[in-house]
Amino acid sequence: FKVTAKLLRESRELQFLFSRSSARHGDEELGGDGLRLFAKVAVDAFFDNDLLNSTKIFLGAASGSFGLCITSSLDAQRQLCLAARGQTLSIALYPKKGIICFGSEQAAVKVGMNAELPGGAPDVLGKTHLDIDNDDLRLDLDDLGGEIILLDWGKRRFKNPAVSPPNRGVVKHSLMNGRVDAYLLQESKVHNASGLLYHRMTRLTRNQFIKPLPEKTADPVLKDIQDIPLICREIQEDWRNMNKSKMSFNRLTAWNLARCIRKKMDSYVEGSAQSRSTDILLTGCEVSLWLAEQFACDLQKSFPKLNVTSVSSNKLLGLFGQEMSIPVVGYPMSNKTTKLDNAIVIIVSHSGGTFSPLAVSNLLNTNNNVFVVTSEWDSQIGKQLRAAHNEDDHMMLLFNSRVFTTDVGLRPAEPCSVSVAATQQLLTCIFQHIAIVILSNQRYRHTSGAIITEHDLRILERCNQDNLHALEEIVGLDYFGNKITKDQASAEQELRHAGRVWADHILENARAYVITFVYIMATVISGYPIASAIAKGAGLVNSTAWYFVRLIDALIYFYLPQINVLIIRVIQRRAIRHRMVGRTVVIADIPWVAQAAEAFLSKIFAVSYSIAGLNVLSGNPADHFVHRHTHRVVRGTLIVCGRPDGRLSALTSLEASC
């Protein structure tokens, strides 16, 4: 209090000096009112601009997307301010452990669930019982409207107020069993600031929809591949609702999708549908977009009269998410040629939190026609879709499910394997469901111009079921995680053998480098290069002949890497005439398979040494593969080609042409 009184006294003296100077020299010279205003603003800023108010002023004048963590050396011992606008930000509270985690990814803040602290055991999901105050909770800031939160844990140690006078009216929320106070400011009134903050939180404990973080493993890529049969089988069983002990949310979401499909088809039957409007829009980014493009292609071919479109989320944001539309060069879609008013939107996003798909979910979520295919129920896009409904009507919120989930959860491995397989499996189920809805009504069948038949669906379902056994043979594990017999895993054995051969091709330069290093070290240190050692051992004394011997040693040193490569190839019984350069792998398959495989393989070698790396290319063998890659072919290029599944009648002729 003494310090505050002294500062007030000094500020008044400053204002008095400004006023005297203004009267003596005139307002024009020193500013007059400007000086008084300067003094007032400086004093107000000194007393009022704490963490909360400073962040409020900054966001009020700033434009763009922000995810901010603000701290100050003056208040670091008691306060932390977080802000979100256009960038997701989540805060997890662990009362029993005294931990607060925050980050831009929802999954990241779950790290406190299994954190081991001195004197305590890991708090695995679901261990808290009956005591709601000790539940682990997560708060997601309103990134759409913009929100600021101040966390203050120093009220017991410090007597001065946590916030400055301009924000004293902000509602205080007690967290962490009363040990932390939270002050929230919303830029838009999406949430009721005076309501109970608990109603906005997601409970991490005792919540069957929250998946724990995966256990640490020495080889996360291998673990993902081995999980593919299990994940695909679980998706199929969940889709058929084989587990009667729990409700299948995918089936519930499929029921809502069927309602939207029927409503769309009824508008065509009645003649009320808009012309040139998009019926089904699929969007996503990167691998998810490639899967969505293939889904849209299959759906469009099956129902030619429907307008099914796939487009990148980035393009949608450029066209419809900016104050000034950004034209998409080289792409036919524009805000004049495309109508998305009543489109059924399916967003494909494994993480459910990628920036552009998340922004598209906010942009297009003006009706109940937006769905998402993601890795788990608890995702950012799923949260946005649920928030669009009446939050007070929990039963309607349950039955208005808009989230399809593969239930894969977080996968820390950078190369995509199980996420791609699981998403493709779920999209196959969704495709079958849409086809059944349309084919079940003769008017829908005629209006959509359906080419696909019930017989085609039966063949597709048989292939879908057979795929589970094929995956087990490829991976070498059944869906329980047990190794299958060698006879059953013949496909895995063949793939591993081919992989070892390809590995020999790629690693030959690294092995030759090691052999070269050993040879140089041995011969230089000993003083006996191989030709000189043989000549000396043979008793050569002619001085002129020794020049020839040393020439041979010099040539051996010069060509030693190539010599070692040839020796390795002879020992391994591989082709000798291949080029002695870095290897190139070329993948030939349909677009989404080729692109996904290229991304997978290139990411595996992303951190390899250049001497053990490889170049990865891909192309569509039915289109541009020849034009893009035949002029690049050299002896030693590694090519892998996909073959169409001729069991599907639509692909029989394509398989025969291979």
Wavefront OBJ file of the C-alpha trace (Angstrom):
o trace
v 0.000 0.000 0.000
v 2.901 2.382 0.710
v 4.290 1.779 -2.779
v 0.886 2.426 -4.365
v 0.445 5.686 -2.394
v 3.892 6.838 -3.425
v 3.188 6.117 -7.112
v -0.098 8.002 -6.943
v 1.623 10.979 -5.334
v 4.333 10.970 -8.007
v 1.759 10.730 -10.813
v -0.112 13.740 -9.440
v 3.136 15.712 -9.267
v 3.830 14.758 -12.905
v 0.425 16.008 -14.007
v 0.972 19.226 -11.995
v 4.317 19.852 -13.725
v 2.736 19.235 -17.142
v -0.032 21.721 -16.392
v 2.448 24.405 -15.195
v 4.640 23.932 -18.277
v 1.608 24.178 -20.515
v 0.478 27.427 -18.869
v 3.952 28.976 -19.041
v 4.847 28.106 -22.666
v 1.423 27.849 -24.239
v -0.614 24.881 -25.365
v 0.662 24.946 -28.926
v 4.300 24.436 -27.953
v 3.929 21.585 -25.454
v 0.628 20.198 -26.477
v -1.613 21.333 -23.599
v -4.443 18.795 -23.594
v -2.168 16.342 -25.382
v 0.257 16.340 -22.466
v -2.524 15.856 -19.984
v -3.913 13.006 -22.101
v -0.437 11.469 -22.357
v -0.006 11.619 -18.599
v -3.442 10.120 -18.013
v -2.879 7.259 -20.459
v 0.573 6.529 -19.031
v -0.728 6.413 -15.467
v -3.758 4.311 -16.430
v -1.553 1.897 -18.330
v 0.758 1.550 -15.352
v -2.057 0.607 -12.958
v -4.513 -1.156 -15.306
v -2.469 -3.080 -17.880
v -1.969 -6.382 -16.139
v -1.806 -9.650 -18.097
v -5.550 -9.865 -18.688
v -6.091 -6.262 -19.729
v -2.969 -6.149 -21.919
v -4.071 -9.258 -23.794
v -7.564 -7.802 -24.154
v -6.172 -4.586 -25.661
v -3.877 -6.496 -28.010
v -6.605 -8.785 -29.396
v -8.968 -5.848 -29.717
v -6.582 -4.111 -32.111
v -5.030 -7.154 -33.821
v -6.151 -8.984 -36.942
v -5.449 -12.619 -37.712
v -5.373 -15.968 -35.961
v -3.682 -16.313 -32.598
v -2.925 -18.923 -29.979
v -1.181 -17.000 -27.209
v 0.491 -17.746 -23.901
v 1.302 -14.517 -22.050
v 3.352 -14.223 -18.913
v 5.368 -11.504 -17.183
v 8.351 -11.563 -14.866
v 6.300 -9.457 -12.432
v 3.460 -11.992 -12.209
v 5.106 -15.264 -13.244
v 4.902 -16.535 -9.671
v 1.116 -16.380 -9.623
v -0.523 -15.884 -13.048
v -0.677 -17.104 -16.625
v -2.836 -15.721 -19.422
v -3.956 -17.744 -22.455
v -5.854 -16.520 -25.511
v -7.292 -18.140 -28.632
v -8.717 -16.696 -31.816
v -8.707 -18.781 -34.976
v -6.258 -21.178 -33.303
v -7.367 -23.975 -31.005
v -6.191 -23.932 -27.415
v -7.064 -26.451 -24.695
v -6.396 -26.468 -20.957
v -6.412 -29.683 -18.893
v -6.774 -29.582 -15.105
v -5.479 -32.387 -12.876
v -6.535 -31.512 -9.300
v -5.108 -34.608 -7.609
v -1.688 -34.060 -9.168
v -1.645 -30.275 -9.085
v -0.899 -30.092 -12.822
v -2.314 -27.753 -15.453
v -1.461 -28.581 -19.070
v -2.207 -26.371 -22.050
v -1.565 -26.714 -25.760
v -3.021 -26.284 -29.228
v -3.796 -30.018 -29.572
v -6.498 -31.634 -27.453
v -4.596 -34.910 -27.324
v -1.420 -33.198 -26.121
v -2.946 -32.016 -22.851
v -3.882 -35.599 -21.947
v -0.232 -36.201 -21.168
v -0.975 -35.526 -17.508
v -3.256 -38.565 -17.296
v -0.413 -41.074 -17.071
v 2.242 -38.759 -15.674
v 4.075 -40.359 -12.776
v 4.757 -38.003 -9.884
v 6.743 -38.711 -6.697
v 4.558 -40.447 -4.153
v 1.715 -41.206 -6.537
v 0.642 -43.744 -9.131
v -0.380 -42.876 -12.690
v -3.983 -41.696 -12.914
v -5.162 -43.934 -15.723
v -8.396 -42.994 -17.454
v -11.399 -43.956 -15.377
v -9.720 -44.291 -11.962
v -11.607 -41.367 -10.347
v -14.891 -42.423 -8.762
v -17.823 -40.446 -7.338
v -15.797 -37.344 -6.390
v -16.550 -34.819 -9.120
v -14.141 -32.205 -7.689
v -11.201 -34.530 -8.287
v -12.125 -35.275 -11.891
v -9.565 -34.440 -14.531
v -11.197 -31.846 -16.770
v -10.416 -30.100 -20.031
v -11.535 -26.641 -21.111
v -11.434 -25.735 -24.806
v -11.256 -22.015 -25.405
v -13.637 -20.515 -27.957
v -11.304 -20.212 -30.920
v -14.147 -19.247 -33.273
v -15.353 -16.184 -31.383
v -12.101 -15.486 -29.540
v -11.551 -15.961 -25.811
v -9.053 -15.017 -23.101
v -8.517 -16.806 -19.803
v -6.405 -15.716 -16.844
v -5.309 -18.446 -14.440
v -4.371 -17.163 -10.988
v -3.007 -19.476 -8.290
v -1.593 -16.842 -5.946
v -4.658 -15.680 -4.034
v -3.523 -17.470 -0.872
v -0.017 -15.976 -0.943
v -0.742 -12.474 -2.205
v -3.311 -10.024 -0.865
v -3.568 -7.712 -3.877
v -6.392 -8.411 -6.384
v -5.721 -10.784 -9.258
v -7.034 -8.393 -11.930
v -6.888 -4.632 -12.418
v -9.926 -2.304 -11.912
v -11.195 -2.379 -15.548
v -11.828 -6.140 -15.246
v -12.948 -6.402 -11.634
v -16.461 -7.185 -12.862
v -15.351 -10.341 -14.702
v -16.856 -13.460 -13.168
v -14.370 -15.518 -11.171
v -14.481 -19.303 -11.545
v -12.871 -21.565 -8.971
v -10.845 -24.505 -10.322
v -8.537 -27.227 -8.995
v -10.524 -27.576 -5.736
v -10.316 -23.860 -5.080
v -6.571 -23.536 -5.596
v -6.853 -21.710 -8.940
v -9.139 -18.878 -10.020
v -10.034 -18.413 -13.676
v -11.216 -15.188 -15.314
v -12.648 -15.467 -18.823
v -13.302 -12.774 -21.429
v -15.141 -13.571 -24.656
v -14.730 -11.447 -27.745
v -18.118 -12.725 -28.909
v -20.924 -13.951 -26.707
v -20.956 -17.523 -27.950
v -20.814 -18.789 -24.372
v -22.503 -17.340 -21.340
v -19.714 -15.841 -19.262
v -21.823 -15.828 -16.108
v -22.789 -19.513 -16.384
v -21.089 -22.437 -14.707
v -17.754 -23.098 -16.313
v -18.079 -26.809 -15.514
v -20.796 -27.129 -18.173
v -18.257 -26.198 -20.836
v -15.633 -28.655 -19.691
v -14.938 -32.141 -20.986
v -14.415 -34.749 -18.326
v -11.293 -36.793 -18.960
v -11.888 -39.326 -16.184
v -14.884 -41.651 -16.165
v -15.561 -40.871 -19.823
v -15.800 -43.787 -22.235
v -15.461 -41.461 -25.230
v -11.998 -40.236 -24.217
v -9.169 -42.428 -25.501
v -5.909 -42.512 -23.533
v -2.602 -41.707 -25.133
v -0.923 -44.780 -26.674
v 1.765 -46.562 -24.733
v 5.366 -45.924 -25.681
v 6.812 -48.418 -28.122
v 10.262 -48.890 -29.633
v 8.863 -48.944 -33.189
v 5.624 -46.926 -33.527
v 5.497 -47.485 -37.307
v 5.548 -51.281 -36.873
v 2.951 -51.035 -34.102
v 0.622 -49.083 -36.394
v 0.965 -51.675 -39.154
v 0.330 -54.558 -36.758
v -2.832 -52.828 -35.481
v -4.436 -52.606 -38.934
v -6.299 -55.996 -38.835
v -7.639 -55.276 -35.338
v -8.787 -51.734 -36.175
v -10.493 -52.738 -39.435
v -12.296 -55.638 -37.749
v -13.461 -53.384 -34.906
v -14.827 -50.861 -37.395
v -16.800 -53.551 -39.211
v -18.133 -55.049 -35.980
v -19.084 -51.624 -34.664
v -20.824 -50.817 -37.933
v -22.882 -53.988 -37.670
v -23.472 -53.191 -33.966
v -22.218 -56.619 -32.906
v -21.292 -55.390 -29.424
v -24.696 -55.122 -27.768
v -23.233 -53.763 -24.530
v -22.757 -50.295 -26.000
v -24.378 -48.096 -28.609
v -22.666 -47.718 -31.956
v -22.282 -43.995 -32.571
v -21.214 -44.700 -36.142
v -24.568 -46.357 -36.770
v -26.336 -43.430 -35.141
v -24.398 -40.987 -37.303
v -25.173 -43.134 -40.359
v -28.876 -42.878 -39.486
v -28.594 -39.084 -39.491
v -26.680 -39.180 -42.770
v -29.459 -41.326 -44.263
v -32.014 -38.712 -43.186
v -30.039 -36.039 -45.030
v -29.728 -38.273 -48.121
v -33.482 -38.943 -48.162
v -34.231 -35.248 -47.753
v -31.910 -34.450 -50.641
v -33.443 -37.150 -52.862
v -36.995 -36.041 -51.988
v -36.155 -32.536 -53.171
v -35.147 -34.013 -56.555
v -38.256 -36.175 -56.747
v -40.468 -33.170 -55.953
v -38.555 -30.900 -58.346
v -37.588 -28.365 -55.667
v -33.822 -28.918 -55.829
v -31.651 -26.046 -57.005
v -29.934 -26.397 -60.337
v -26.130 -26.688 -60.414
v -26.081 -27.131 -56.635
v -23.614 -29.503 -55.015
v -25.338 -32.518 -53.479
v -22.448 -34.085 -51.564
v -19.208 -32.264 -50.841
v -16.131 -34.035 -49.496
v -13.181 -32.098 -48.193
v -9.980 -32.570 -46.249
v -6.222 -32.087 -46.486
v -3.321 -34.234 -47.663
v -3.884 -37.984 -47.144
v -7.432 -37.464 -45.892
v -8.218 -35.476 -49.045
v -6.848 -38.231 -51.290
v -9.152 -40.746 -49.619
v -12.073 -38.327 -49.918
v -11.365 -37.819 -53.624
v -11.553 -41.563 -54.284
v -14.769 -41.811 -52.255
v -16.309 -38.957 -54.256
v -15.184 -40.577 -57.505
v -16.787 -43.931 -56.604
v -19.993 -42.261 -55.431
v -20.264 -40.115 -58.559
v -19.757 -43.113 -60.861
v -22.357 -45.134 -58.963
v -24.953 -42.328 -59.079
v -24.192 -40.208 -62.168
v -27.088 -37.778 -61.767
v -25.927 -36.651 -58.335
v -23.405 -33.823 -58.116
v -20.618 -35.171 -55.896
v -17.563 -32.953 -55.466
v -14.287 -33.284 -53.606
v -12.176 -30.223 -52.929
v -9.297 -29.248 -50.665
v -10.232 -27.426 -47.485
v -7.658 -24.774 -48.343
v -9.446 -24.026 -51.623
v -12.792 -23.758 -49.827
v -11.343 -21.306 -47.331
v -9.849 -19.227 -50.130
v -13.157 -19.065 -51.997
v -15.715 -18.779 -49.222
v -13.824 -18.028 -46.013
v -12.293 -14.652 -46.863
v -13.709 -11.158 -47.044
v -12.255 -10.997 -50.557
v -12.533 -14.268 -52.445
v -9.182 -15.725 -53.534
v -9.449 -17.358 -56.989
v -8.206 -20.929 -57.277
v -5.998 -21.042 -60.357
v -6.259 -24.277 -62.350
v -9.421 -25.471 -60.603
v -12.976 -25.027 -61.982
v -14.672 -24.254 -58.652
v -15.560 -20.640 -57.883
v -18.175 -18.810 -55.829
v -20.117 -18.277 -59.083
v -20.106 -21.848 -60.345
v -20.664 -23.698 -57.068
v -23.622 -23.588 -54.702
v -23.050 -25.133 -51.282
v -26.199 -23.908 -49.543
v -27.856 -27.307 -49.070
v -24.892 -29.583 -49.720
v -24.224 -32.587 -47.517
v -20.665 -31.958 -46.341
v -18.375 -34.797 -45.234
v -15.086 -33.594 -43.743
v -12.354 -36.236 -43.647
v -9.705 -35.461 -41.038
v -7.846 -38.090 -39.027
v -6.757 -35.707 -36.278
v -9.975 -33.707 -36.316
v -7.968 -30.588 -35.570
v -6.094 -29.669 -38.758
v -6.438 -25.930 -39.317
v -8.211 -25.807 -42.686
v -10.744 -28.664 -42.139
v -11.534 -27.182 -38.719
v -12.076 -23.757 -40.264
v -14.299 -25.315 -42.955
v -16.426 -26.977 -40.256
v -17.008 -23.530 -38.745
v -17.616 -21.965 -42.152
v -20.173 -24.477 -43.469
v -21.810 -25.513 -40.211
v -24.920 -23.424 -40.812
v -27.248 -26.418 -41.027
v -27.364 -30.027 -39.895
v -25.753 -31.386 -43.070
v -22.103 -31.381 -41.970
v -20.421 -34.650 -40.941
v -16.849 -35.544 -40.059
v -14.822 -38.739 -40.400
v -12.147 -38.632 -37.732
v -10.044 -40.801 -35.435
v -12.022 -40.386 -32.203
v -15.176 -38.866 -30.818
v -13.303 -36.217 -28.844
v -11.875 -33.964 -31.555
v -11.978 -30.261 -32.342
v -14.223 -30.642 -35.397
v -16.554 -32.971 -33.485
v -16.791 -30.373 -30.721
v -17.704 -27.657 -33.226
v -20.408 -29.806 -34.822
v -21.903 -30.690 -31.442
v -21.843 -27.050 -30.378
v -24.069 -26.137 -33.338
v -27.046 -27.895 -31.745
v -29.085 -26.926 -28.729
v -26.672 -27.547 -25.873
v -29.467 -27.623 -23.285
v -31.262 -30.525 -24.994
v -28.898 -33.404 -24.259
v -31.126 -36.034 -25.859
v -31.242 -34.135 -29.148
v -27.502 -33.585 -28.895
v -27.081 -37.364 -28.604
v -29.345 -38.273 -31.521
v -27.988 -35.507 -33.756
v -24.616 -37.230 -33.903
v -22.511 -35.976 -36.809
v -19.216 -37.741 -36.041
v -17.982 -40.899 -37.775
v -14.996 -42.272 -35.890
v -12.412 -44.917 -36.733
v -11.540 -45.100 -33.022
v -7.852 -45.188 -33.913
v -6.963 -42.369 -31.539
v -3.694 -40.483 -31.495
v -0.887 -42.101 -33.465
v 2.524 -40.487 -32.882
v 4.209 -42.096 -35.914
v 4.643 -39.583 -38.730
v 4.154 -42.063 -41.642
v 0.436 -42.763 -42.096
v -0.521 -46.436 -42.187
v -3.245 -47.544 -39.780
v -4.994 -44.165 -40.047
v -5.229 -44.530 -43.839
v -6.445 -48.129 -43.695
v -8.996 -47.340 -40.974
v -10.347 -44.288 -42.796
v -10.675 -46.248 -46.037
v -12.490 -49.029 -44.158
v -14.946 -46.580 -42.610
v -15.519 -44.768 -45.908
v -16.299 -48.145 -47.491
v -18.995 -48.723 -44.865
v -20.394 -45.225 -45.441
v -20.442 -45.804 -49.205
v -22.376 -49.043 -48.778
v -24.837 -47.323 -46.452
v -25.499 -44.468 -48.899
v -25.956 -46.965 -51.731
v -28.444 -49.029 -49.695
v -30.466 -45.913 -48.808
v -30.769 -44.866 -52.457
v -31.337 -48.334 -53.909
v -34.040 -49.115 -51.359
v -36.359 -46.570 -53.005
v -37.247 -46.947 -56.668
v -37.769 -43.181 -57.087
v -34.370 -42.432 -55.571
v -32.795 -45.056 -57.806
v -34.267 -43.467 -60.927
v -33.564 -39.866 -59.886
v -29.921 -40.568 -59.068
v -29.401 -42.616 -62.227
v -28.035 -45.465 -60.139
v -25.650 -47.772 -61.972
v -24.598 -49.810 -58.982
v -26.848 -52.764 -58.128
v -27.585 -54.939 -55.116
v -25.416 -57.640 -56.683
v -22.478 -55.202 -56.805
v -23.004 -54.392 -53.141
v -22.975 -58.081 -52.237
v -19.655 -58.535 -54.066
v -18.261 -55.423 -52.355
v -19.323 -56.698 -48.941
v -17.740 -60.095 -49.622
v -14.472 -58.377 -50.566
v -14.831 -56.223 -47.474
v -15.006 -59.310 -45.279
v -12.240 -61.148 -47.120
v -10.041 -58.104 -46.677
v -9.769 -58.830 -42.941
v -8.158 -62.219 -43.549
v -5.903 -60.772 -46.254
v -4.693 -58.108 -43.819
v -3.829 -60.775 -41.257
v -1.794 -62.665 -43.860
v 0.042 -59.494 -44.869
v 0.782 -58.317 -41.327
v 1.468 -61.770 -39.865
v -0.782 -61.200 -36.830
v -4.430 -61.925 -36.232
v -6.768 -59.289 -34.873
v -5.968 -60.435 -31.312
v -2.306 -59.592 -31.882
v -1.153 -63.229 -31.971
v 1.290 -64.464 -34.597
v -0.232 -66.692 -37.225
v 1.459 -69.772 -38.667
v 3.995 -69.527 -41.467
v 1.616 -71.218 -43.891
v -1.033 -68.587 -43.130
v 1.519 -65.738 -43.250
v 2.937 -66.617 -46.672
v 2.151 -63.111 -47.932
v 4.092 -61.579 -45.059
v 7.076 -63.863 -45.740
v 7.090 -62.912 -49.420
v 6.883 -59.211 -48.586
v 9.702 -59.446 -46.045
v 11.887 -61.319 -48.534
v 11.259 -58.670 -51.198
v 11.927 -55.987 -48.592
v 15.301 -57.492 -47.725
v 16.269 -57.568 -51.411
v 15.267 -53.926 -51.832
v 17.101 -53.042 -48.621
v 20.268 -54.566 -50.093
v 19.873 -52.315 -53.133
v 19.467 -49.213 -51.005
v 22.144 -49.986 -48.410
v 24.900 -51.054 -50.790
v 26.443 -47.569 -50.899
v 26.479 -47.335 -47.106
v 28.069 -50.779 -46.829
v 30.619 -49.903 -49.503
v 31.443 -46.725 -47.571
v 32.139 -48.743 -44.409
v 34.330 -51.236 -46.291
v 36.219 -48.364 -47.928
v 36.824 -46.732 -44.553
v 38.163 -49.972 -43.072
v 40.450 -50.596 -46.077
v 41.933 -47.079 -46.029
v 42.512 -47.123 -42.290
v 44.143 -50.567 -42.399
v 46.383 -49.959 -45.387
v 47.493 -46.436 -44.465
v 48.236 -47.245 -40.832
v 50.064 -50.477 -41.682
v 51.813 -48.945 -44.672
v 50.938 -51.920 -46.875
v 48.323 -51.263 -49.593
v 47.127 -54.521 -51.094
v 49.181 -54.443 -54.324
v 52.328 -53.345 -52.497
v 51.833 -56.020 -49.850
v 51.482 -58.733 -52.511
v 54.548 -57.457 -54.380
v 56.649 -57.344 -51.251
v 55.482 -60.775 -50.202
v 56.428 -62.065 -53.652
v 59.939 -60.615 -53.247
v 59.714 -57.912 -55.933
v 62.935 -55.842 -55.988
v 62.829 -54.135 -59.404
v 62.457 -50.402 -58.737
v 60.724 -49.752 -62.070
v 58.133 -52.438 -61.321
v 57.400 -50.813 -57.987
v 56.142 -47.708 -59.809
v 53.629 -49.911 -61.587
v 52.611 -51.516 -58.261
v 52.057 -48.101 -56.679
v 50.000 -47.080 -59.728
v 47.766 -50.080 -59.117
v 47.370 -49.096 -55.451
v 46.489 -45.526 -56.487
v 43.853 -46.804 -58.929
v 42.449 -49.089 -56.219
v 42.121 -46.122 -53.871
v 40.447 -44.085 -56.621
v 37.946 -46.760 -57.657
v 37.586 -48.349 -54.208
v 33.892 -47.394 -53.624
v 32.884 -48.864 -56.996
v 35.003 -51.962 -56.420
v 33.355 -52.523 -53.041
v 29.875 -52.123 -54.572
v 30.720 -54.776 -57.170
v 32.035 -57.116 -54.480
v 28.840 -56.675 -52.462
v 26.669 -57.390 -55.496
v 28.620 -60.545 -56.337
v 28.308 -61.822 -52.769
v 24.572 -61.022 -52.675
v 24.040 -62.401 -56.198
v 22.464 -59.228 -57.497
v 22.708 -57.603 -60.914
v 26.174 -56.141 -61.394
v 25.376 -53.589 -64.108
v 22.977 -51.424 -62.078
v 23.968 -47.799 -61.710
v 26.014 -47.040 -58.595
v 23.922 -44.076 -57.450
v 21.152 -43.367 -54.992
v 18.118 -45.563 -55.552
v 14.717 -44.407 -56.784
v 11.446 -46.145 -55.881
v 8.557 -45.571 -58.294
v 5.017 -46.464 -57.171
v 2.409 -47.101 -59.863
v -1.198 -47.312 -58.686
v -4.467 -45.394 -58.590
v -4.006 -41.812 -57.315
v -4.897 -42.160 -53.643
v -2.921 -45.391 -53.175
v 0.124 -44.074 -55.033
v 0.108 -40.753 -53.174
v -0.430 -42.338 -49.762
v 2.297 -44.943 -50.373
v 4.691 -42.245 -51.590
v 4.038 -40.156 -48.489
v 4.504 -43.199 -46.232
v 7.799 -44.314 -47.762
v 9.296 -40.839 -48.099
v 8.493 -40.030 -44.453
v 10.154 -43.243 -43.288
v 13.391 -42.097 -44.948
v 12.937 -38.440 -43.998
v 15.711 -38.494 -41.356
v 18.011 -41.042 -42.963
v 21.568 -40.192 -43.965
v 21.907 -39.171 -47.591
v 24.098 -42.195 -48.312
v 21.280 -44.508 -47.144
v 18.349 -42.491 -48.498
v 16.200 -42.881 -51.570
v 14.026 -40.857 -53.900
v 10.312 -41.740 -54.049
v 8.082 -41.039 -57.056
v 4.525 -42.066 -57.868
v 2.072 -41.988 -60.733
v -1.143 -43.369 -62.169
v -0.300 -46.224 -64.583
v -3.563 -45.675 -66.447
v -2.801 -42.010 -67.047
v 0.438 -40.052 -66.649
v 2.833 -42.637 -65.253
v 4.535 -43.302 -68.578
v 4.836 -39.633 -69.540
v 6.223 -38.575 -66.178
v 8.671 -41.366 -65.449
v 9.804 -43.358 -68.497
v 12.440 -40.756 -69.429
v 13.804 -41.011 -65.869
v 14.233 -44.772 -65.904
v 17.778 -45.957 -65.268
v 19.167 -49.407 -64.635
v 18.456 -50.212 -60.980
v 15.202 -48.271 -60.537
v 12.840 -50.049 -58.119
v 9.204 -50.154 -59.257
v 6.164 -51.398 -57.360
v 2.856 -51.673 -59.217
v -0.633 -52.089 -57.833
v -3.063 -54.466 -59.462
v -6.842 -53.847 -59.660
v -9.101 -56.258 -57.804
v -10.840 -58.103 -60.637
v -13.376 -59.642 -58.250
v -15.306 -56.385 -58.618
v -17.101 -56.485 -61.974
v -16.256 -52.822 -62.661
v -12.530 -53.626 -62.440
v -12.443 -56.931 -64.320
v -11.453 -55.434 -67.675
v -8.880 -53.160 -66.010
v -7.274 -56.139 -64.283
v -7.158 -58.037 -67.563
v -5.291 -55.158 -69.210
v -2.504 -55.242 -66.607
l 1 2 3 4 5 6 7 8 9 10 11 12 13 14 15 16 17 18 19 20 21 22 23 24 25 26 27 28 29 30 31 32 33 34 35 36 37 38 39 40 41 42 43 44 45 46 47 48 49 50 51 52 53 54 55 56 57 58 59 60 61 62 63 64 65 66 67 68 69 70 71 72 73 74 75 76 77 78 79 80 81 82 83 84 85 86 87 88 89 90 91 92 93 94 95 96 97 98 99 100 101 102 103 104 105 106 107 108 109 110 111 112 113 114 115 116 117 118 119 120 121 122 123 124 125 126 127 128 129 130 131 132 133 134 135 136 137 138 139 140 141 142 143 144 145 146 147 148 149 150 151 152 153 154 155 156 157 158 159 160 161 162 163 164 165 166 167 168 169 170 171 172 173 174 175 176 177 178 179 180 181 182 183 184 185 186 187 188 189 190 191 192 193 194 195 196 197 198 199 200 201 202 203 204 205 206 207 208 209 210 211 212 213 214 215 216 217 218 219 220 221 222 223 224 225 226 227 228 229 230 231 232 233 234 235 236 237 238 239 240 241 242 243 244 245 246 247 248 249 250 251 252 253 254 255 256 257 258 259 260 261 262 263 264 265 266 267 268 269 270 271 272 273 274 275 276 277 278 279 280 281 282 283 284 285 286 287 288 289 290 291 292 293 294 295 296 297 298 299 300 301 302 303 304 305 306 307 308 309 310 311 312 313 314 315 316 317 318 319 320 321 322 323 324 325 326 327 328 329 330 331 332 333 334 335 336 337 338 339 340 341 342 343 344 345 346 347 348 349 350 351 352 353 354 355 356 357 358 359 360 361 362 363 364 365 366 367 368 369 370 371 372 373 374 375 376 377 378 379 380 381 382 383 384 385 386 387 388 389 390 391 392 393 394 395 396 397 398 399 400 401 402 403 404 405 406 407 408 409 410 411 412 413 414 415 416 417 418 419 420 421 422 423 424 425 426 427 428 429 430 431 432 433 434 435 436 437 438 439 440 441 442 443 444 445 446 447 448 449 450 451 452 453 454 455 456 457 458 459 460 461 462 463 464 465 466 467 468 469 470 471 472 473 474 475 476 477 478 479 480 481 482 483 484 485 486 487 488 489 490 491 492 493 494 495 496 497 498 499 500 501 502 503 504 505 506 507 508 509 510 511 512 513 514 515 516 517 518 519 520 521 522 523 524 525 526 527 528 529 530 531 532 533 534 535 536 537 538 539 540 541 542 543 544 545 546 547 548 549 550 551 552 553 554 555 556 557 558 559 560 561 562 563 564 565 566 567 568 569 570 571 572 573 574 575 576 577 578 579 580 581 582 583 584 585 586 587 588 589 590 591 592 593 594 595 596 597 598 599 600 601 602 603 604 605 606 607 608 609 610 611 612 613 614 615 616 617 618 619 620 621 622 623 624 625 626 627 628 629 630 631 632 633 634 635 636 637 638 639 640 641 642 643 644 645 646 647 648 649 650 651 652 653 654 655 656 657 658
